């Protein structure tokens, strides 16, 4: 079953492309028609590509990997932040720092610097010893780093995939991802080249409604993957507990059987020791009879 209907995409204006003169010939397979000098995207193909991309993102999230969302367009910033933040995935909505992927170690240093400033600010004894001017400088630096790298503070390693809105604007991100062989998912409009990304979704990447519906679908797919991962973990823990319980029961049973065997062996030993005593007692009357016979003689 499709994740979204044709009518929902139509209402969101996902089908609107760019002017005919701005089109990219590589988008020809995804264009349905031209109307009033504007290309119209084939929404049936969009639905198919949405399902394909959503399933792939779900599997990535299920495996415990991170997907970095990139959307520095004004109309996409708030949408991506509000939809992606609840999933716990990193996102870049203000400016793509050059070398974000290819020079990731340096970016991590900036993030670590932000965390060290946080430690300083949370320590009142050290922070109060700093002059007022230096405190202002630290606060400004902290706010600047928060804007640039606050959303990727938890990204300790390279992301497993990128989801990009408008690959023409985010061409540096696309190049870096391609260089490092990182899978890319993107909304591609009629003025872009879909061959540059691994999972293109033909859609209007300018309208806020269009961006919202696509990003929401991807976020839901990621949440599904995370939920499945959690349920699998819970099931594994449950299975491990049951296996441990069975193992303990088996050990207890073995211990009981060993005790029973020991008790049985002890009983058998006692019986063996009792038998010679009985034989001695049985021999005693015979000795008496022999003594009486000897006296008579």
C-alpha positions in Angstrom: 0.0 0.0 0.0 1.3 3.5 -0.9 2.3 5.8 1.9 0.5 8.8 0.3 -2.4 9.2 -2.2 -2.4 11.0 -5.5 -5.0 13.6 -4.2 -2.8 14.5 -1.2 0.2 15.2 -3.4 -2.0 17.2 -5.8 -3.4 19.4 -3.0 0.1 20.1 -1.7 1.2 21.2 -5.2 3.9 18.6 -5.6 3.2 18.4 -9.3 4.2 22.0 -10.2 7.6 22.2 -11.9 9.7 25.1 -13.3 9.3 27.0 -16.5 10.0 25.0 -19.7 13.1 27.1 -20.5 14.7 26.2 -17.1 14.2 22.4 -17.4 16.9 19.8 -17.2 16.5 17.1 -20.0 17.4 14.4 -17.5 14.1 15.0 -15.8 12.2 14.1 -18.9 11.1 10.6 -17.6 9.4 12.3 -14.6 7.6 15.0 -16.5 3.9 14.3 -17.4 3.2 17.4 -19.6 3.7 21.0 -20.2 1.0 23.6 -19.4 1.2 27.4 -19.9 5.0 27.1 -20.3 5.3 25.2 -17.0 6.3 21.5 -16.7 3.9 19.2 -14.7 5.5 16.3 -12.8 4.0 12.8 -13.1 2.7 12.2 -9.5 2.3 8.4 -10.1 6.1 8.2 -10.5 6.5 10.5 -7.5 4.4 8.0 -5.4 6.6 5.1 -6.5 9.8 7.0 -5.7 8.4 8.1 -2.3 7.8 4.5 -1.4 11.2 3.4 -2.6 13.0 6.2 -0.7 10.9 5.7 2.5 11.6 1.9 2.6 15.3 2.6 2.2 15.3 5.2 5.0 13.3 2.9 7.2 16.0 0.2 6.8 18.8 2.6 7.6 17.0 3.8 10.7 16.3 0.2 11.7 20.0 -0.6 11.5 20.7 2.2 14.0 22.4 4.6 11.5 21.9 8.3 11.1 20.4 10.2 8.2 21.5 13.8 7.8 18.7 16.2 6.5 20.0 19.2 4.5 17.7 22.1 3.8 19.1 25.6 3.9 16.3 27.2 1.8 14.2 29.7 3.9 10.9 28.0 3.2 12.3 24.6 4.2 14.3 25.5 7.4 11.4 25.5 9.9 9.6 22.6 8.3 12.7 20.3 8.4 13.6 21.4 12.0 10.0 20.7 13.3 9.6 17.4 11.4 13.0 15.9 11.9 13.9 17.0 15.4 11.4 14.5 17.1 13.1 11.5 15.2 16.5 12.4 16.7 18.2 12.6 13.3 20.7 15.4 12.6 19.8 18.2 10.2 21.5 21.2 8.7 19.2 24.1 8.0 21.3 27.3 8.2 24.4 26.9 6.1 26.3 24.0 4.8 29.9 24.3 6.1 32.4 23.3 3.4 34.0 20.0 4.2 31.2 18.9 6.5 31.7 15.4 5.2 35.1 15.4 3.6 36.7 17.2 6.5 34.5 15.7 9.2 37.3 15.6 11.9 37.6 19.4 11.8 33.8 19.8 12.2 33.9 17.5 15.2 36.5 19.7 16.8 34.1 22.7 16.5 31.4 20.6 18.1 33.7 19.6 20.9 34.6 23.2 21.4 30.9 24.0 21.9 30.6 21.2 24.5 33.7 22.5 26.3 32.1 26.0 26.4 29.0 24.5 27.9 31.1 22.8 30.6 32.7 26.2 31.4 29.3 28.0 31.5 27.8 25.3 33.8 30.7 25.7 36.3 29.9 28.9 38.2 33.2 29.1 40.0 35.2 29.1 36.8 32.8 31.2 34.8 32.5 34.0 37.4 36.3 34.3 37.5 36.2 35.3 33.8 35.9 39.0 33.0 32.6 40.4 31.7 34.1 41.1 28.3 35.4 37.5 27.9 32.0 36.2 29.1 30.3 38.1 26.3 32.7 36.8 23.8 32.2 33.2 25.0 28.4 33.7 24.8 28.6 35.0 21.3 30.9 32.2 20.2 28.5 29.7 21.8 25.4 31.1 20.1 27.3 31.1 16.7 28.4 27.5 17.1 24.9 26.5 18.2 23.4 28.0 15.0 25.9 26.2 12.8 26.5 22.9 14.6 23.8 22.6 17.4 21.7 20.2 15.3 24.6 17.9 14.6 26.0 17.8 18.1 25.1 14.1 18.5 26.6 13.1 15.1 29.8 11.3 16.2 30.5 9.7 12.8 29.7 10.3 9.2 26.0 9.9 8.4 24.8 6.7 6.6 22.7 8.8 4.2 21.8 12.4 3.2 18.3 13.7 2.5 18.6 16.9 0.5 16.0 19.5 -0.5 17.0 21.3 -3.8 20.2 19.7 -5.0 21.0 22.8 -7.1 21.3 24.9 -4.0 23.0 22.1 -2.0 25.4 21.1 -4.8 28.4 21.1 -2.4 26.7 18.6 -0.1 25.9 16.4 -3.1 29.5 16.5 -4.3 30.9 15.6 -0.9 28.4 12.7 -0.4 29.2 11.3 -3.9 32.9 11.6 -3.2 32.5 9.5 0.0 30.0 7.1 -1.6 27.3 8.1 0.9 23.7 7.3 -0.4 21.7 10.4 -1.2 18.0 11.0 -1.1 16.6 14.2 -2.6 13.6 16.1 -3.8 14.3 16.8 -7.5 12.5 19.5 -9.4 12.3 19.9 -13.2 15.4 22.1 -13.2 17.7 19.5 -11.5 19.6 16.4 -12.6 18.2 13.3 -10.9 21.2 11.2 -11.9 23.3 13.0 -9.3 21.4 11.3 -6.4 20.7 7.7 -5.6 17.0 8.1 -4.6 15.4 11.0 -6.4 11.9 12.0 -5.6 10.4 14.1 -8.4 8.6 16.9 -6.6 8.2 20.7 -6.3 11.1 21.7 -4.0 10.0 25.4 -3.7 6.5 25.2 -2.2 6.4 24.8 1.6 3.4 22.5 1.4 5.2 20.2 -1.0 8.3 20.1 1.1 6.3 19.5 4.3 4.4 16.5 2.9 7.6 14.8 1.6 9.7 15.5 4.7 6.9 14.3 6.9 6.6 11.0 5.0 10.4 10.4 5.3 10.3 11.3 9.0 7.5 8.8 9.5 9.4 6.1 7.7 12.4 6.8 10.0 10.2 6.6 13.0 8.8 3.2 11.8 12.4 1.9 11.5 13.3 3.2 14.9 10.2 1.6 16.4 10.9 -1.7 14.8 14.5 -1.6 16.0 13.2 -0.9 19.6 10.7 -3.8 19.4 13.4 -6.1 18.1 15.7 -5.1 21.0 12.9 -5.7 23.5 12.2 -9.1 22.0 15.9 -10.0 22.1 16.1 -8.9 25.8 12.9 -11.0 26.5 14.4 -14.0 24.6 17.7 -13.6 26.5 15.8 -13.5 29.8 13.8 -16.6 28.9 16.9 -18.4 27.8 18.7 -17.4 31.1 15.7 -18.5 33.1 15.6 -21.9 31.3 19.3 -22.2 31.8 19.0 -21.5 35.5 16.1 -24.0 35.8 18.1 -26.6 34.0 21.1 -26.0 36.3 18.8 -26.2 39.4 17.3 -29.5 38.0 20.8 -30.9 37.5 21.8 -29.8 41.0 18.7 -31.6 42.4 19.4 -34.7 40.4 23.0 -34.7 41.6 21.8 -34.3 45.2 19.4 -37.2 44.7 22.1 -39.3 43.2 24.4 -38.5 46.1 21.7 -39.4 48.6 21.0 -42.6 46.8 24.7 -43.5 46.8 25.0 -42.7 50.5 22.0 -45.0 51.2 23.6 -47.8 49.2 26.8 -47.3 51.1 24.9 -47.5 54.4 23.2 -50.7 53.3 26.5 -52.3 52.4 28.0 -51.4 55.8 24.9 -52.8 57.6 25.1 -56.2 55.8 28.3 -57.4 57.5 27.0 -56.5 60.9 23.9 -58.6 60.3 26.1 -61.5 59.3 28.1 -61.2 62.5 24.9 -61.2 64.5 23.7 -64.3 62.6 27.0 -66.1 63.5 26.8 -65.4 67.2 24.0 -68.1 68.0 26.1 -70.8 66.2 29.1 -70.0 68.5 26.9 -70.3 71.6 25.7 -73.8 70.5 29.3 -74.9 69.9 30.2 -73.7 73.5 27.2 -75.7 75.1 28.2 -78.8 73.2 31.8 -78.6 74.4 30.6 -78.1 78.0 28.4 -81.3 77.8 31.4 -83.2 76.6 
